[in-house]
Structure formats: C-alpha cells, structure tokens
C-alpha cells in the first residue's frame, strides 16, 4: 500500500498538467490582421472555428471582419444578416471565394430559397468589400454595412462551402455544424444568444450556399477559456484519484 499511494499521486500530478491545446487555445482577441485593421469587439463563433470582429460606428455603419476556414481549397465562406428571422432564407449575405482569375472576391446575395443562390443587391448599402487569406490560412472577409443607428442586435448567419462553379457558390454540406451556424450578434451588450439548429427542408432539398449562423458578445465565446477547461480537468482527476484510492484500501 505504501508504494501504491505514491504511484497514484504521480498519476494525479501528471494528469493535472494542462494540455498544450487547452493552454494555447487562441481566441479572436489575439488575432492580428495583416492590414493592421482594428475592431472594438470580437467573438469566437461556435461553428467551424470561425470568428467575427466588428465596430458599430456612430454613423450607423457596421464594419466587420469575418474569419473562417475553407471547407476545401476551392471553397467559399459567407457571413450575413437576416433582418426578419433566425434562418437562412431572407439572409442578406456576403460570400467570399477565389475567382477563376485567382483573385479573391466578395459578392452580395439576397438568399430567397434553399435551391441555390444568385448574385444580387442586398438591403444594406455595402462598402469596403474585400477578402484575403490570413496568415493562418483562413479566409478573412471584410465589409462595412449601413444598418442604421438604432440597432441593438442582429440575426447573424454564417457558412462555409466546398466548391464554386463558374463563379457561383455551390450548396454547402448538411452536417450539424452547417445547420447550427447562426446566432445573435449583440451590438450594444454582451449577452450571448444561440439559436437552435435549422431543420433541413422537408422536401429533401439541400440548403444552399447561404450563411447559416450568428454570434454575439465580447472577446471570446462562453466556455472557451483555457482556465475553465483546466479547472474542469482538475475536478475530474480528483474524482478518479479518490475512486482508485478507495478501491485500493478496500482491496487490502
């Protein structure tokens, strides 16, 4: 028994060391833009490892930088606002992708159905549309939208897709993360409001390339803190230690 307890303590001490993943997990607040742009707020979104940075300006414009990984090397990323509902249809979307000439582009789409998308004007006047590949390989979509001076929160929708055909973004996958990629973006507060995942169309059609999720809040999403993850690990390992010690004492 004298030898077993030190072994258990050694096991416990090793287990309590935070993993490199938890200790080094990056957040939107640490992101550095290559063009030196800065924003007053940001949040890490729940899906795709995406994030949104924004400044709500006094003139009623919203300047944003949406960051997300491509679903494939030929993919696209999208971010948008739905002014009427927490859903894809009705979203005023911005979609970024690489065109056939090799240059990155951002185009506007009024999402009116699940069957596909077509480039069109949107409800919000836009400016400063651009996109680049970030230093981490993600696509960064920049835009400024005139949303008015009285907005408090928005139905934010975002999405990623794997391909573009003749300049038209193809439909995205229907995985859980694709259906859950929407949330509230709180412009004047810090409350985080998630939305329920969208159901697939009942007629079996796949959901189109439109953005599909939002987010809100300040510099990081709830539950993403490395300290929180470490504390949870400590609690779990103490429980394991107690169970093992009791079992050993009962045995002897």
N, C-alpha and C positions, 0 to 999 in steps of 0.2 A: 504493500500500500504506500510505503514511503517513496518508492520510485515512481508510482503511478501518478501521484499528485503533481510533482514537478513536470512530468510529461504533459499532463493536462494543462498546466499553467503555460508551458511553452506553446502548446497548440493554441491556447486562448490569445497569447500575446501576438502571435503571427497573424491570427485571424482579425485582430483589431486594427492592424495597419491598413489605412485606406488604400484602395486600389488606385493605380495611376489614372484610370478612367475617371473615377469619382473626383480625384484630387485636381485633375487638369481639365475637367469639363469646361468648355468655353461657353460664354454667353454673348448675347448681342452687344452688351455694353463694352466688350473688349474688341469688337470688330473695328478694323481700320480701313477706311476707304482709300483707294489709290488716288482718287481725285481730290482728297482732303475735304470732302463734304462732311458736314456735321449735322446732327439732328437732336432735338430736345428730348425725345423719348424713343424707346425701342422695346420690343418684347420678342422672346423666343416662342415661336408657334408650336403647336402640339404635333403637327404632322410634317414629315419629310426632312426634319432638321432645318426647317425654314425659319426666317425671322423677318420682322418688319421694323423699319426705322422711320420716324415721322416728326414733322414740325407743323403744328397748326398755327398758321400765321394770322396776324391781326387783320389782314385784308380779306380773310375768308378763304384763303387758299391752303391746301394741304400738300406739303412736299413729302414724298415718300421714297424710300429705297427698300425694295422687296428682294430678299436673298433666298435662293432655293437651288438645290442640286438638280441637274437634268436627270430625267428618267433613263436617258440613253444619250450617246454622243450626238445624236441627231434630234434631240428632244426640244421641248419648249417649257417655259414657266409662265404662270399667269397670276395676276392679282386684280381684284376688282371690288366694287361697291354695289350692293343690291339695295336700292332705296325703298323697296316695298316689302321685302320678305327675307327670311333666313333660308334662302335656297339659291340654286344655280340659275334657274330661269329668271330673267329680269336683271341679272348682274351686268353692270357696266364694266367691261373687262379690258385690261391691258395685257397683251400677250407678247412675250419676248422670245425670239428664236434667231438662228443664223440663216440668212437668206442664201440663195444659190450662188451669189457673188462672194460669199464668205464673210460678209459684213453682218453685224448684229443689228436687229431691228426691233422696234416696239410698235405694235399696231393696236387699234381700238376695235372692240367688238361689243355690240349690244346682243346679249345672249337671249334669244327668244324661244328656243326649243331645245330638246335633247338630241335632235337629229344631226346637228352639226353647227359650224359657225361660219359667219361671213363677215369680212371686214366692213365696218360701218362707223358712222359717227356715234358718239355716246352722249348722255345727258349732261355730262360735266365738261366744261371747257378745259382742255389739257394743254400743257406746255412742257418744255424741257424733257421730252421723251427721249430716253436713250437706254442702252443696256451694254454691259461689258461682262467679261469673265473675270471673276475675282481672283485674288491670289490663291484662294483655296479651291479653285476650280468650279465654284458655284456661279450661276448666272445672277447678276445684280441688275435689277430693273429700276430705273429712276423715272420719276414723273412728278408733276405738280398739277393738282386738280382744283378747280374753283368749286367748293362745296357750300359756300355761304358762311356768314359769320355766326350763326346761331346753333350750329351742330354740336351735340353733346356726345353722341356715339354713332357708330356706323355698323351696318351689317357687312362685315369683311369676308371676302371669299377668295381662296387661292387654290392653285392646282399645278400639277406637272404632267407632262405627256411625253411619249417616247418618239414621236415622229412628226414630220411636216411634209406634205405632198404638194408640190407645185405652189409653194408659198402659203398653203392652208394648213393650220394645225390639225392633226388627226385626233380622233377621240382618245381620251385617257382611259387608263385601266379602272376597274371597278373594285379594287381592293378596299379594305376597311379604311385605310388612311386616305384614299381618294374620296370616299364618301363622307369622311369626318372633317375635311379640310375647310372649315368655316368657323367664325366666332365673332363676337362683338369687339369692335375697336373703340375703346373709351378715350375720347379726345380731351375731356375735362376732368377725368378722375382716374382712379387706379383699379377699380373693381373689374375682375376678370369674369367674363360670361361666356361659357362654352355653349355650343349648340349641339343638338342631337344629330347623329349621322343621318344623311339623306338616304331615303329608300330608293332603290333602283326603279325605273319606270315599270309599271305593271304590264306593259305590252312587250317587255323583253328588250327594248332598245337600250343601247349603252349610252351613258351620259357623255355629252360632247366635251370638247376641249376647254370649256369654260373653267374659271377658277372655282374652287369649291370650299373655301374655308376662311374664317376670320380669326382675329385675335385682339387682345387689348392689353392694356396695362402698362407697367413701367419697364424697368430694365431687364427683367427676366421672368420667365413663366413660373407659376407655382410648382413647387416640388422639384425644381431643377438644381437646387443648391447642393454643392458637394458636401457641406457640413451636415445638411439634413440626411443625405444618403449615408454618411459616416455614422451619425448617431443611430440610425436605423440598424446598421450593421453591428454596432456595439451591443444594442439591445438583444438582437438575435443570437449573437455569440455567447452572451452571458446566460441566456436560456439553455443553450446547448451545453455549456460548461456545467451548469447546475444539474442537468439531467444525467450527464456522464458521471459526475461525482457521486450522485445518489446511487446510481446503478452499481458503481464500484464498491461503495460502502456496504450496500445490501448483499453483494456477492461475497464479501469477506467478513 
